[in-house]
Amino acid sequence: MPFPKVDKILKASELPSDSKLVSDEILKQAIECEVSEKPFRLIQSELEFYRKHNLPLPKRHPDIRHADRMKFVNPRKLRDRTCAKCGTAIKTSYAPQKPALIYCTACYNKAFF
C-alpha cells in the first residue's frame, strides 16, 4: 500500500481520548500505528462514526485491528467432539477445552426449533 499523502503524521499517543475534541483537520493527517508504526488515515464517515458514538479514535492500523478481531474467531479446523445431549460423535470447530455445549444437528433442532 502506498504511503498516504498527508500534511502531518501524528503519533497515536498524541491523539486525545475524546473524538469530539479532534477537528476535521485530522482528515488531512495520518496516524502512526502504535504497534506496526505504519501510517493510516481516517475518512470523513469514520470520523463521524467515532464522534456519534463517543468512541476514541483508533490508534492501530486497520490491518492490526482486523488481526485483533480475528483472534476471537474459531479457527478453521474440525475437531472430534461428542454431542452434549445424546453422546453422538460429531465434528466441530470448537476445541474440546471450550466450555460451550455442543449438540449434534438432531439434538440442536429438537432443543431450539
N, C-alpha and C positions, 0 to 999 in steps of 0.2 A: 504494500500500500504506500502511495507517495506521501511524503511529508506534507502536512497541511500548511497552506499559505496563510499566515496569521500575522497580526501586528505584534503580538507578545505571547510568550509561553509562561503560564502560571504553574507553580508547583502546587500539587494537591493540598499540601499543608497550609497554603496561603488562602484557600477558599474559606469563606465564612460558613458557619454551621447552618445559618438560616438562608435559604434560597431567595427569599424575598428581599434580602439586603444586596443582592447582586444586580447590577444594571445590565441592560441589553448589550453593553459593550463586550461582555464575555463571549458573545457570539462571534466576535472578530478575533478572539484569542483562543489559544489551545491550552489544555490542562495536561500537565505531565503526570502520567500514571504513577501512583505511589509504589507499585510493585515492579512493573516492567520498564518504567521510565519512558514509555512510548507516548508521544503526544496524541491527544484526541480532541475533537471539537464537539460542542453541543449545537443542536439545531433549535430553531425557534419553538417548535411544538414540544420538544423535550423540555426546554426551559420552562415553558408554560405549565407543563405537567407537574414538574417539581414544585413550582410555586403554588399551583392549585391545591396540591395535596400536602403542602407544607413539608416537603421532603428535602433533605440536604442534597447538594449537588454531588454527583458521583466523583470519586477520587481514583477510580480504577478504569483502565481502558476497557471498551466494550468486550474485547476478546477475553480479558481476565474475568469480567463479570459473568460472561457466558460459561466459562470453565468453572467458576464458583457454583453456579446454578446446577451444572451437570453432575456435580459431586453428590447431589441429593437424589439423582435418578438411579433406579435399579440398573445394574449392568446387564448387557445383552448376553446373558449366559443362563442356560437352563440347568436347574438342579433337581435332583430326586428328592421328593418330599412325600408325605402321606396326608391324606385328607384328614382334617381335624375332627370331622364328624363320623365318617364311616371307615376310615383307615385305608382306603384305596390308594395305591401308588399313583402319584401324579408328578408332572414336571412343572416347575415354576421358576420365575426369576428371583424369587425371594430366598435368601440364604437361610440355611437351617437354624442359625443362631438368632434370626429375627423373631421377635415375639408375636408377629401377626398370625392370626388364624387363617389357614389356607384350606379352602374347600375344593373338592372336585366339582365339575360342572353340574352334575345332578344335585348334589347337596346344596350348592350355591343357589341354583334355581328354585329348589324347594324352600330355602330359607328366605329368599328375597323377592320372589315373584309369585 
